[in-house]
Amino acid sequence: MAKGYWIGRVDVTEPDAYKNYVAANAKPFRKYGARFLVRAGQFQNPEGTSRSRNVVIEFPTYQDALDCWQSPEYQVAMQHRLSAATIDLVIVAGYEGPQP
């Protein structure tokens, strides 16, 4: 089964309140096997639009990625984020086909 990924672009508007979200999301992320591949860091935006932070989180399966977002634990954590940041988030299945 393909891995799952959260790909997020984030503008943090209330850094102190955002810390509460980070603390609260640790529990569901552990529960669903999340692993950060990208967490902020240096970036360039050669095309399109961007936000100030980027994140890529890998899950063991696409279903785990969906289940994490839908979990009661993450929904509680998300409440901390709603007033502290603006986010674009997609949940995608990894690609397991042929490579160039």
N, C-alpha and C positions, 0 to 999 in steps of 0.2 A: 504494500500500500504506500502511496506517495506521502511524503512529509507534508506538513501544512505550515503556512507562514502568515504572520501578521506583518503587513508593511504599512507603517504609519509615518505621517508627516505632521509635525506638532509645532505650534506656537504657544509657549508657556506665557500666560499673562499674569499669573499670581504665583511666583516661585515658592513662597512659604506654604501655600495651600496645596500646591502640586506635590510637595514632599509627602503629604498625607496620602495622596493617590499612590505614589511609589511604594510607600510602606504597606498599603492595603492590597496592592496587586501581587505582592510576593506570594501570598498563600495560594491563590488560584494558579499562578504561574508554576509554582512547585507541583501542585496537584496534577496539572496536565502536562508536565514535562517540558515546559518552555525553556528555551536557551537563546539568550541574546546573541545575535550575529553582528548587529549594528546598534549602537546606543549613543545617539548624538554624534560627536566627533566631527572632524574636519570634512568639508564637502565642497564641491563646485556644482553649479546648476547651469550647464551649458545650453539647456533648452527648456522651454515651458516655465512654469511657476514653481516656487518652493516655499517651504516654511523654515523656521530657524533650527529645527531639530528633525532628525530622521531616525527611524527605528525599524529593524527587521528582527522578528522573533521567530525562531524555528520550533515547531512542535513535532513529536514523533509521527503523527498522522494528521491529515487534513481534518478528520473528524475530531481529533483532540483540539485542534485550533478553533473549530466551531464551538465545541462543547465548552471550552474555556470562556469564550466571549459570552455564551449564553448562561453560564453558571451563576447561581445566586451569589457566590463569593465575588466574582468579577463585577456583577451588576452593582454590588455594594461599593466596591472599590471605585467604579466608574463615577459614582455620585460625587466623590471627592474631586474628580477631574473636570466635571462639567463647568464649574465656575472658575477653574484655574487654568484652562487651556482650550485652544481650538485645535481639532485634530481631523485629519483625513485618514481613514483606515480601510484597508482592504484585507480580506482573508482569502488566501489563494492556495491551491494545491501545487505541490512541487512537480517538476517535469522529470519524467523518467525515460524519455524516448532517446533516440539516437542523437549524438552530438557531432558537430562539424569535425 
